[in-house]
Amino acid sequence: MHPHHQGATAPTIRTSYTPGPWHEHSHRQIGPDEGIVCEVWSAIGWGDTAIEQADANVRLIAAAPELHHACAPAEALLTRQKWKADLHSTEGALLIELRTALAKVEGGAA
């Protein structure tokens, strides 16, 4: 195959965080099979709303490695589609949001 006709390669995803998948070990303790990454508290507010929010936070945090893994290829796909990172189109705004989220995860500025 001619080098200019090779298929696109998957982007490299930096993973300096604890590799996933993560799941809830016991009551609101989240991490991979080997340990705990964090524990979610339900101290924000009172009553059923606080409990519902804490449970939702557990699900969001447990999904973080998979969400991060999905963002980098999505950004590459948007870039290949020739969409410009600007707020004047839905696609451009999405590209900005993805880049901002990835920058936060990777410890840099957007």
C-alpha positions as CSV (number, residue, x, y, z in Angstrom):
1,M,0.0,0.0,0.0
2,H,1.3,3.5,-0.9
3,P,2.1,5.5,2.3
4,H,-0.3,8.3,1.3
5,H,-3.2,5.8,1.1
6,Q,-3.0,4.3,4.6
7,G,-6.2,4.4,6.7
8,A,-6.5,6.9,9.5
9,T,-5.0,5.7,12.8
10,A,-6.7,6.1,16.1
11,P,-5.5,9.1,18.1
12,T,-3.2,8.5,21.1
13,I,-5.1,9.0,24.3
14,R,-2.9,10.0,27.3
15,T,-4.0,8.1,30.4
16,S,-2.0,9.4,33.4
17,Y,-5.1,8.7,35.6
18,T,-5.8,5.2,37.0
19,P,-6.9,3.1,34.1
20,G,-10.5,2.0,33.8
21,P,-12.9,0.5,33.8
22,W,-14.1,1.8,37.1
23,H,-17.1,0.6,39.1
24,E,-18.7,1.1,42.5
25,H,-17.0,-1.3,44.9
26,S,-19.3,-0.7,47.9
27,H,-21.4,2.1,49.1
28,R,-20.2,5.0,46.8
29,Q,-16.5,3.8,46.6
30,I,-15.4,3.9,43.0
31,G,-12.3,2.5,41.2
32,P,-10.9,-0.3,39.2
33,D,-10.9,-3.9,40.5
34,E,-7.5,-3.3,42.2
35,G,-8.6,-0.4,44.4
36,I,-10.5,2.8,45.2
37,V,-10.1,6.0,43.3
38,C,-12.6,8.0,45.2
39,E,-15.6,8.0,47.5
40,V,-18.7,10.1,46.8
41,W,-20.4,11.9,49.7
42,S,-24.0,13.0,49.8
43,A,-23.4,16.1,51.8
44,I,-24.7,18.5,49.1
45,G,-28.2,19.4,50.2
46,W,-30.5,17.3,52.3
47,G,-33.0,14.5,51.8
48,D,-33.8,12.5,48.8
49,T,-32.4,15.0,46.4
50,A,-28.9,14.7,47.9
51,I,-29.1,10.9,47.8
52,E,-30.2,10.9,44.2
53,Q,-27.4,13.4,43.3
54,A,-24.8,11.3,45.1
55,D,-25.9,8.1,43.3
56,A,-25.8,10.0,39.9
57,N,-22.3,11.3,40.8
58,V,-21.2,7.7,41.4
59,R,-22.4,6.7,37.9
60,L,-20.8,9.7,36.3
61,I,-17.4,9.2,38.0
62,A,-17.4,5.4,37.3
63,A,-18.0,6.2,33.6
64,A,-15.1,8.8,33.5
65,P,-12.5,6.5,31.9
66,E,-14.9,5.4,29.1
67,L,-16.1,8.9,28.5
68,H,-12.5,10.1,28.2
69,H,-11.7,7.2,25.8
70,A,-14.7,8.2,23.7
71,C,-13.8,11.9,23.5
72,A,-10.5,11.7,21.7
73,P,-11.7,9.7,18.7
74,A,-14.8,12.0,18.5
75,E,-12.6,15.0,18.3
76,A,-10.5,13.4,15.5
77,L,-13.7,12.6,13.6
78,L,-15.0,16.1,13.9
79,T,-11.6,17.5,12.8
80,R,-11.6,15.2,9.7
81,Q,-15.1,16.5,8.8
82,K,-13.4,19.9,8.4
83,W,-15.6,21.6,11.0
84,K,-14.1,24.7,12.4
85,A,-13.9,25.1,16.2
86,D,-16.2,28.1,16.5
87,L,-19.4,28.9,18.3
88,H,-21.3,29.7,15.1
89,S,-22.2,26.1,14.3
90,T,-23.4,23.1,16.4
91,E,-20.5,21.1,15.2
92,G,-17.9,23.8,15.9
93,A,-19.3,24.3,19.4
94,L,-19.2,20.6,20.1
95,L,-15.6,20.5,18.9
96,I,-14.7,23.3,21.4
97,E,-16.5,21.5,24.2
98,L,-14.6,18.3,23.5
99,R,-11.3,20.0,23.3
100,T,-12.0,21.9,26.6
101,A,-13.0,18.6,28.4
102,L,-9.9,16.8,27.1
103,A,-7.6,19.6,28.1
104,K,-9.1,19.5,31.7
105,V,-8.5,15.7,31.9
106,E,-5.0,16.0,30.6
107,G,-4.1,18.8,33.0
108,G,-3.8,21.6,30.5
109,A,-5.6,24.7,29.5
110,A,-8.2,24.6,26.8
